[in-house]
């Protein structure tokens, strides 16, 4: 019997020290690391062998120390549409985030996440991100969202500062409840802001959190 | 081969010198000079003195003009001839001689060749060969002088013939030195040196780039990994500690410090070498750099292909510095980066709507920017009137890979 929220995780990270640390972290939050590997081919093999709930992988791995982990994640998303993937990177760049969001068959439903590697230090938040991605959510690093918001886009200037804050948190993949807690406002207030944002940006109102996140990200990247 | 000139050849032991090809090549060199000059000189003489050619006053200036104009042809022939004695010499890739002074020198040399030098060549060859040849002829003619005398004369000729190799080779050496001094493409040598210098500079750029990547890799594999692992360990430790306890506060502080160190290290590593540039090329890297700028930056960089690594790095850091300048000095609210490859020339333009008045002498990053671009043979153009707007234009030739690897 698996306790609720328990995840079977394949972890790919070439640094032994960090691999151990991440395994320990994930275990502490009640998950099972079914395979902890150090390169991209081993990651692909482990996914085939273990059919995990989620893959957590570093971007850069042997043999080329380029973006093997990201490429493997993209390929896995294409071949395993239901596999959730969380990619960690020592820098977050919108370029990589865009590739990850675009990967997979049209409208892949599995969760996807892209986080700065530094975020794993905030262990509770990181564990929550893993759970959200495994549950089909989208988690985008605040730094990426900041980059996206900074791009020249006139309609964004029609948003109030508060609406921009809410938009950023939406793009990062947070639910109404989480946004309300972060901003210390009521959920009703958040819902009101969101309706205002969607109207100003000509986005269709969406009740489903995941779809709303995708719509917002698609808008920001367009 | 240690022997490179005729004179060096003479200085060898007689046996080695005489067994070598130097005497023969020297003779061939001189004869190759004598023959055409003699033909021309005799032809001219015939023209001038021919009964039909009483019009010497008309013919002579024409001949003189023709001689002067033949300078380049003579020069080219002389260079070809020079290779008899200097096989290591570059094949003469013909090209117009540059500079009026050099053209005049070539023309003058041609005239001197046809008028005088060939006579000296002839004299040296004739005198050197006269004695042995004369002895041989005499010996052959005077069949009645008795076998002994005949044999002695032939023996003397056989002894003198090797001796003739010395004046012939010596004069050929002098003659070739003169020809080389006047005619050798000095600019050719300079070009070669410039290419070599360019290559060695490109190697240096490559070496720096390799070194930067190595440092980036080392930091990523080493310090960065340890710091991330440390923040995880501290983060886990904090969970176990009673909230608000002394220990929890201490661990909290340590955790924050580690995170700050990690963020600083990340910026440092990005400054050393941006990973996205290696992985995805210049347009993606410029997009990301623009995304990090506090000023809103629109990007439009479209390139048909990946550029050589050295150029990508130089162009990327040039854009980063230009954007840093925009953020620091321009007070702009908008900026844009546009990049295109125009006939193998990478053109990058960074514009902003700021106050303008950027001055390279003003200690801004413009000098460093120009230096970066100059390393890959590029140049920096700036338009920044007071009141703005500012346009920084970077041009880098991408015809050939600057990098060797």
Interface residues (C-beta under 8 A of the other chain):
Chain A: X15 X17 X18 X20 X21 X22 X24 X25 X28 X60 X65 X66 X67 X90 X91 X93 X94 X95 X96 X117 X118 X120 X121 X122 X123 X124 X146 X147 X148 X150 X151 X152
Chain B: X217 X220 X221 X224 X225 X226 X228 X229 X231 X232 X233 X234 X235 X236 X238 X239 X255 X258 X259 X262 X263 X266 X269 X270 X274 X275 X276 X278 X279 X280 X284 X287 X288 X290 X291 X292 X293 X294 X296 X297 X298 X334
